[in-house]
Amino acid sequence: MLQRIQTLYLLGIVCLGIGLFFVPVVEFVTPIDAAIQRMFELGAVGMDEVTPNMDYIVVDPLHLNGVWGLTLTTLLIPFLALVDIFLYRRRILQARLNIFLALLCLGYYAILFTYIWFAKMNFGLEWHLTFWACLPLICFILTLGATRRILKDEALVRAADRIR
C-alpha cells in the first residue's frame, strides 16, 4: 500500500520539512537611520548575522533567545509525515495524525510571527519574509491533499466490506 498517491504527498512533506530546517525564513535589517547597517537571518537554528562588511567590532550582538519552538516545529513536521507514511494499515489514525500535522504547519507561522514580533519590539528591526517561508504553507496544502486521499481510501474499504 506504499504506492498510494498520499504517500507521495507525505514524502513531499518530508523533503520540504527537511529543507526548511536549513534555510532562513526571515531577514531582519536595522533601520536606515542606524549608525551601522546590519542584516540578520532567522531560521530553524536561530538568528545569524549576515552583514556583508563585518570590519567593525560587534559590541552588542543581537540574539533571539529560545528559538527552540521554531526548531522543534521544524523537526516535528518531517518526522510526523515520515511516521504517517508507515501507518497505511490504520487509515483513521493516519487521517488524525494528518490533521495534527496540518495544525502543526499552521502553528509554525504562529511561532514564527511571535519571534518576528519579539525582534521588532525589542531590537527595532525591520523584517522581510524570504521565499522559503512558504514551505510550511505548501506542506499544509499537501497534508490536506493526503488526508483527503486517505479518507477516500477508507470509504472505499468500507464500501467493499459492505458488499461481502
KOLFI-264339 format. One record per atom (N, C-alpha, C): y, z, x; residue in three letters. Coordinates in steps of 0.05 Angstrom, whole numbers, padded with zeros to 5 digits, always signed. Layout:
N
YZXALA;...
This chain:
164
-00024+00000+00016MET;+00000+00000+00000MET;+00025+00000+00017MET;+00023-00002+00043LEU;+00047-00002+00060LEU;+00060-00029+00061LEU;+00049-00049+00047GLN;+00062-00075+00047GLN;+00081-00079+00023GLN;+00087-00058+00009ARG;+00105-00059-00014ARG;+00134-00064-00005ARG;+00151-00074-00022ILE;+00179-00080-00015ILE;+00195-00055-00010ILE;+00188-00033-00024GLN;+00203-00008-00019GLN;+00198+00003+00009GLN;+00176-00005+00021THR;+00171+00003+00049THR;+00190-00011+00067THR;+00197-00035+00062LEU;+00217-00050+00078LEU;+00245-00037+00074LEU;+00251-00029+00049TYR;+00276-00015+00044TYR;+00278+00011+00060TYR;+00256+00026+00059LEU;+00256+00052+00073LEU;+00256+00048+00103LEU;+00243+00027+00113LEU;+00243+00021+00142LEU;+00271+00013+00151LEU;+00286-00001+00133GLY;+00314-00007+00139GLY;+00331+00018+00141GLY;+00325+00037+00123ILE;+00340+00062+00124ILE;+00334+00077+00151ILE;+00309+00076+00159VAL;+00302+00089+00185VAL;+00317+00076+00208VAL;+00318+00050+00209CYS;+00332+00036+00231CYS;+00362+00041+00230CYS;+00374+00039+00206LEU;+00403+00044+00204LEU;+00409+00074+00210LEU;+00392+00092+00202GLY;+00397+00120+00207GLY;+00395+00127+00236GLY;+00377+00115+00250ILE;+00375+00119+00279ILE;+00399+00107+00293ILE;+00407+00083+00284GLY;+00431+00071+00296GLY;+00456+00087+00291GLY;+00458+00100+00268LEU;+00481+00117+00260LEU;+00484+00140+00280LEU;+00463+00149+00291PHE;+00464+00172+00310PHE;+00479+00165+00336PHE;+00479+00139+00343PHE;+00490+00131+00369PHE;+00518+00118+00368PHE;+00529+00114+00344VAL;+00555+00101+00342VAL;+00576+00120+00331VAL;+00602+00116+00339PRO;+00623+00132+00328PRO;+00631+00121+00300PRO;+00638+00139+00282VAL;+00645+00130+00255VAL;+00674+00134+00249VAL;+00688+00150+00265VAL;+00717+00155+00260VAL;+00731+00154+00287VAL;+00755+00141+00287GLU;+00772+00142+00310GLU;+00797+00159+00304GLU;+00803+00177+00321PHE;+00827+00193+00318PHE;+00847+00185+00340PHE;+00873+00185+00333VAL;+00894+00178+00352VAL;+00916+00198+00348VAL;+00927+00207+00370THR;+00950+00225+00369THR;+00974+00210+00357THR;+00993+00223+00344PRO;+01016+00209+00333PRO;+01032+00194+00354PRO;+01046+00174+00345ILE;+01061+00156+00364ILE;+01082+00172+00378ILE;+01094+00192+00365ASP;+01116+00207+00378ASP;+01105+00228+00397ASP;+01080+00230+00401ALA;+01068+00249+00420ALA;+01075+00241+00449ALA;+01076+00260+00467ALA;+01083+00255+00495ALA;+01062+00237+00508ALA;+01037+00243+00503ILE;+01015+00227+00514ILE;+00998+00216+00492ILE;+00994+00190+00491GLN;+00977+00178+00471GLN;+00948+00182+00478GLN;+00933+00195+00460ARG;+00905+00200+00465ARG;+00888+00189+00442ARG;+00864+00181+00448MET;+00846+00170+00428MET;+00819+00184+00430MET;+00808+00191+00406PHE;+00782+00205+00405PHE;+00764+00190+00385PHE;+00738+00193+00390GLU;+00718+00182+00371GLU;+00700+00204+00362GLU;+00694+00204+00336LEU;+00676+00224+00324LEU;+00651+00210+00316LEU;+00629+00220+00325GLY;+00602+00210+00318GLY;+00584+00234+00311GLY;+00559+00228+00310ALA;+00539+00249+00303ALA;+00537+00271+00325ALA;+00543+00264+00349VAL;+00540+00284+00371VAL;+00566+00299+00377VAL;+00588+00291+00364GLY;+00613+00306+00368GLY;+00636+00287+00373GLY;+00658+00299+00382MET;+00683+00284+00386MET;+00687+00280+00416MET;+00691+00255+00425ASP;+00695+00249+00453ASP;+00722+00235+00456ASP;+00735+00240+00478GLU;+00760+00226+00484GLU;+00754+00199+00498GLU;+00768+00178+00488VAL;+00764+00152+00499VAL;+00791+00139+00507VAL;+00809+00155+00515THR;+00836+00146+00523THR;+00833+00127+00547THR;+00844+00103+00546PRO;+00840+00083+00568PRO;+00850+00093+00595PRO;+00874+00104+00597ASN;+00884+00113+00623ASN;+00882+00143+00624ASN;+00863+00153+00637MET;+00859+00182+00639MET;+00868+00192+00666MET;+00892+00184+00675ASP;+00902+00192+00701ASP;+00919+00217+00699ASP;+00917+00231+00677TYR;+00931+00256+00674TYR;+00911+00279+00672TYR;+00920+00303+00675ILE;+00902+00326+00673ILE;+00903+00336+00644ILE;+00880+00339+00632VAL;+00879+00348+00605VAL;+00882+00378+00605VAL;+00904+00387+00594VAL;+00909+00416+00592VAL;+00896+00427+00568VAL;+00897+00413+00546ASP;+00886+00424+00521ASP;+00866+00403+00509ASP;+00841+00405+00517PRO;+00821+00387+00505PRO;+00817+00394+00476PRO;+00815+00373+00459LEU;+00811+00377+00431LEU;+00782+00376+00425LEU;+00772+00396+00412HIS;+00743+00396+00405HIS;+00741+00405+00376HIS;+00724+00391+00362LEU;+00717+00399+00335LEU;+00692+00416+00338LEU;+00694+00441+00333ASN;+00672+00459+00335ASN;+00654+00457+00311ASN;+00628+00458+00315GLY;+00609+00459+00293GLY;+00605+00432+00279GLY;+00601+00411+00294VAL;+00594+00385+00281VAL;+00564+00384+00276VAL;+00551+00406+00276TRP;+00522+00407+00271TRP;+00515+00397+00243TRP;+00533+00399+00224GLY;+00528+00389+00197GLY;+00525+00359+00197GLY;+00543+00346+00212LEU;+00541+00317+00214LEU;+00517+00308+00230LEU;+00510+00323+00251THR;+00487+00317+00267THR;+00461+00321+00251THR;+00459+00343+00236LEU;+00436+00348+00221LEU;+00432+00327+00199LEU;+00453+00320+00185THR;+00451+00300+00164THR;+00443+00273+00176THR;+00454+00266+00199THR;+00447+00241+00212THR;+00418+00240+00221THR;+00407+00263+00228LEU;+00379+00264+00236LEU;+00360+00265+00212LEU;+00369+00278+00191LEU;+00352+00280+00167LEU;+00348+00254+00152LEU;+00368+00237+00152ILE;+00366+00212+00136ILE;+00343+00194+00146ILE;+00341+00188+00172PRO;+00318+00171+00180PRO;+00292+00186+00179PRO;+00292+00213+00185PHE;+00267+00228+00184PHE;+00255+00228+00156PHE;+00272+00234+00136LEU;+00262+00235+00108LEU;+00253+00208+00099LEU;+00267+00187+00108ALA;+00258+00160+00100ALA;+00231+00153+00112ALA;+00227+00162+00137LEU;+00201+00157+00150LEU;+00179+00172+00137LEU;+00184+00197+00130VAL;+00164+00213+00115VAL;+00158+00200+00088VAL;+00179+00190+00076ASP;+00177+00177+00049ASP;+00159+00153+00049ASP;+00159+00138+00071ILE;+00142+00114+00074ILE;+00112+00122+00070ILE;+00104+00144+00082PHE;+00076+00152+00082PHE;+00068+00168+00057PHE;+00085+00171+00038LEU;+00078+00185+00013LEU;+00072+00164-00009LEU;+00062+00141-00002TYR;+00058+00119-00021TYR;+00036+00126-00042TYR;+00019+00145-00036ARG;-00001+00152-00056ARG;+00010+00171-00078ARG;+00032+00184-00072ARG;+00044+00203-00090ARG;+00072+00192-00098ARG;+00071+00174-00116ARG;+00095+00159-00123ARG;+00117+00176-00136ARG;+00110+00195-00152ILE;+00130+00212-00165ILE;+00144+00229-00144ILE;+00129+00241-00125LEU;+00141+00256-00103LEU;+00158+00238-00086LEU;+00149+00214-00081GLN;+00164+00194-00066GLN;+00191+00188-00079GLN;+00191+00185-00105ALA;+00215+00179-00120ALA;+00234+00203-00119ALA;+00224+00227-00122ARG;+00241+00251-00120ARG;+00253+00254-00092ARG;+00237+00249-00072LEU;+00248+00250-00045LEU;+00269+00228-00040LEU;+00266+00206-00053ASN;+00286+00184-00051ASN;+00312+00193-00064ASN;+00311+00207-00086ILE;+00335+00217-00099ILE;+00349+00237-00081ILE;+00334+00254-00068PHE;+00345+00273-00050PHE;+00358+00259-00026PHE;+00345+00238-00016LEU;+00355+00222+00006LEU;+00381+00208-00002LEU;+00383+00198-00027ALA;+00407+00185-00036ALA;+00430+00206-00037ALA;+00424+00230-00046LEU;+00445+00251-00047LEU;+00453+00259-00018LEU;+00434+00258+00000LEU;+00440+00264+00028LEU;+00458+00243+00040LEU;+00454+00218+00033CYS;+00471+00197+00043CYS;+00500+00201+00033CYS;+00503+00209+00008LEU;+00530+00214-00003LEU;+00541+00240+00009LEU;+00524+00259+00014GLY;+00532+00284+00027GLY;+00543+00280+00055GLY;+00533+00259+00068TYR;+00543+00252+00095TYR;+00573+00247+00094TYR;+00581+00233+00073TYR;+00610+00227+00071TYR;+00626+00252+00065TYR;+00615+00270+00049ALA;+00629+00295+00043ALA;+00633+00312+00069ALA;+00612+00313+00085ILE;+00614+00327+00111ILE;+00633+00313+00130ILE;+00632+00287+00131LEU;+00649+00271+00148LEU;+00679+00275+00141LEU;+00685+00274+00115PHE;+00713+00278+00107PHE;+00722+00306+00110PHE;+00704+00325+00110THR;+00711+00353+00117THR;+00720+00355+00146THR;+00706+00342+00164TYR;+00714+00342+00192TYR;+00740+00326+00196TYR;+00743+00305+00182ILE;+00768+00290+00184ILE;+00792+00307+00175ILE;+00789+00320+00152TRP;+00810+00338+00142TRP;+00816+00360+00162TRP;+00795+00371+00174PHE;+00799+00393+00193PHE;+00814+00383+00218PHE;+00807+00359+00228ALA;+00821+00348+00251ALA;+00850+00341+00244ALA;+00854+00331+00220LYS;+00882+00324+00212LYS;+00899+00349+00209LYS;+00889+00370+00197MET;+00904+00394+00193MET;+00909+00409+00219MET;+00889+00412+00235ASN;+00891+00429+00259ASN;+00904+00415+00283ASN;+00898+00390+00287PHE;+00908+00376+00310PHE;+00929+00355+00304PHE;+00934+00349+00279GLY;+00954+00329+00272GLY;+00947+00301+00280GLY;+00922+00294+00280LEU;+00913+00268+00289LEU;+00912+00248+00265LEU;+00918+00223+00272GLU;+00915+00201+00252GLU;+00887+00191+00255GLU;+00874+00183+00233TRP;+00846+00174+00234TRP;+00843+00147+00222TRP;+00821+00133+00232HIS;+00814+00107+00222HIS;+00783+00106+00221HIS;+00772+00097+00199LEU;+00743+00093+00198LEU;+00735+00068+00213LEU;+00713+00069+00227THR;+00702+00046+00241THR;+00684+00031+00222THR;+00674+00008+00231PHE;+00655-00008+00215PHE;+00630+00008+00210PHE;+00622+00024+00229TRP;+00596+00038+00228TRP;+00596+00060+00207TRP;+00619+00066+00195ALA;+00620+00087+00174ALA;+00607+00077+00148ALA;+00602+00051+00146CYS;+00589+00040+00122CYS;+00559+00043+00123CYS;+00547+00051+00145LEU;+00518+00052+00147LEU;+00506+00072+00127LEU;+00517+00096+00122PRO;+00505+00113+00101PRO;+00507+00101+00074PRO;+00528+00086+00068LEU;+00530+00072+00042LEU;+00508+00051+00039LEU;+00503+00036+00060ILE;+00481+00017+00060ILE;+00454+00031+00056ILE;+00451+00054+00069CYS;+00426+00070+00066CYS;+00424+00079+00037CYS;+00446+00087+00025PHE;+00446+00096-00003PHE;+00437+00073-00022PHE;+00448+00049-00017ILE;+00440+00026-00034ILE;+00411+00020-00030ILE;+00401+00020-00005LEU;+00373+00015+00000LEU;+00355+00036-00013LEU;+00364+00061-00013THR;+00349+00083-00025THR;+00347+00079-00055THR;+00369+00070-00068LEU;+00367+00065-00097LEU;+00348+00042-00103LEU;+00349+00021-00086GLY;+00330-00001-00090GLY;+00301+00007-00086GLY;+00296+00024-00066ALA;+00269+00034-00062ALA;+00259+00051-00085ALA;+00277+00068-00095THR;+00270+00086-00118THR;+00263+00069-00142THR;+00279+00048-00147ARG;+00274+00031-00170ARG;+00246+00018-00168ARG;+00239+00008-00144ARG;+00214-00005-00140ARG;+00190+00015-00142ARG;+00195+00039-00132ILE;+00174+00060-00134ILE;+00168+00066-00163ILE;+00189+00070-00179LEU;+00185+00076-00207LEU;+00173+00053-00222LEU;+00179+00029-00214LYS;+00167+00005-00225LYS;+00137+00004-00219LYS;+00129+00011-00195ASP;+00101+00013-00188ASP;+00086+00035-00204ASP;+00100+00057-00208GLU;+00088+00079-00223GLU;+00083+00070-00252GLU;+00102+00056-00264ALA;+00099+00046-00291ALA;+00076+00026-00293ALA;+00073+00010-00272LEU;+00051-00010-00272LEU;+00024+00004-00270LEU;+00022+00025-00254VAL;-00003+00040-00251VAL;-00009+00054-00277VAL;+00011+00066-00290ARG;+00006+00080-00316ARG;-00003+00060-00338ARG;+00009+00036-00337ALA;+00001+00016-00357ALA;-00027+00007-00352ALA;-00035+00005-00327ALA;-00063-00004-00321ALA;-00083+00018-00328ALA;-00075+00043-00327ASP;-00092+00065-00335ASP;-00096+00066-00365ASP;-00076+00058-00380ARG;-00079+00058-00409ARG;-00097+00036-00419ARG;-00099+00014-00404ILE;-00115-00009-00412ILE;-00145-00001-00410ILE;-00152+00015-00390ARG;-00180+00022-00386ARG;-00190+00038-00408ARG;
